[in-house]
């Protein structure tokens, strides 16, 4: 009966109250590019750049594993079924554990553990040199995850950074002046602005 309830989505209601997926990805890539292109002075090979992008995308998507509509679930076989069981049981529903600082530490630690547990012999030869910089791959995940929380703080619901405390932090503190997600302001102002900033960061890196 409990599983049927989860699968039928009768027990939990999921609201589309966070930034859209495309905005989260662009925001994550923007912050990641600032860190790796402008702050860190490391040798970026094409393979390492690709791995950093993939890790950033995973991190930018991970907090929304707490909702069955999360994009990462769509990439996993039977993700739609698994998500309806895992999301409410382990993550407390939307905007709970995975959108908190505790969730960030737990998710980042799990990602780092998975990276460290991959046998070197299983790594594609072309990626082995870049894999020596696995600390940056892990950092890219963390940047993506934190960027997701940061972006969602501008939405009406805010984020429960201090979960299990119920208080939701938002920017600005007045809820009614925050962003309504998926509306014209996000689509026509925020999303283009983030992508323009991303292009400027890349341009600055290539021309310095």
Steps between C-alpha positions, in 0.01 A plus 500: 500500500783739588682436172175538307449834669846615398463381142163665464645819649210526747714556806720784379432795275794633302498861392708656224623771734871503417691655216457314173749232401660710227560791740658269757736355239605842372550632854711198594715533188541873565631452854712203395656699215580788737679263737690293246565759230561816703596393853689171472812502287495136389578335170164429338511225240194436282428179691524673839271778378246238392518323838460831685194584291344158563564526876357851509187387317454211744546733797261757354235229458554297818293710747187431294535125550244567774228535238388232252522758221872561560700482177754251639223246562418515129853381421474193726330178384166468684581835661136605496401207723807514723464874555146471635625261768836658582403867490251514790655223710863609503492868401180616673332629187583808296714775657616304802826309556652540154446878510683543832861535611483156660377358171780678315761338725339156471453514123849641439656234724314227315610639163862522619484143630366374169779679312765356731357147477520481121788259423772667298501211252134571415568859405513564127870545404429843352363613837774364726722806490209727586394261776812597693314828561203322656492760778391756242237261364360470853520876547304551178219289645499711817488823300204372301312389810557828686405702193166318497432596862611858434269535199203353685544757778370760255172310455183546703547186707867552587710211632525329843876543538489398867278193450356332709398849609202601289605861439557576132766757411438728205648798316364758558344413839158628388335201332254685279773681306692184412490329162208296373674212328435419138343841440612780270755651741698177526469414132561846353730662758677253728572216258639726225699704755663188647595374155642838398709501818620147418605607150685801643690281747607262223595792276704656781685171550575454130625856447711559808 
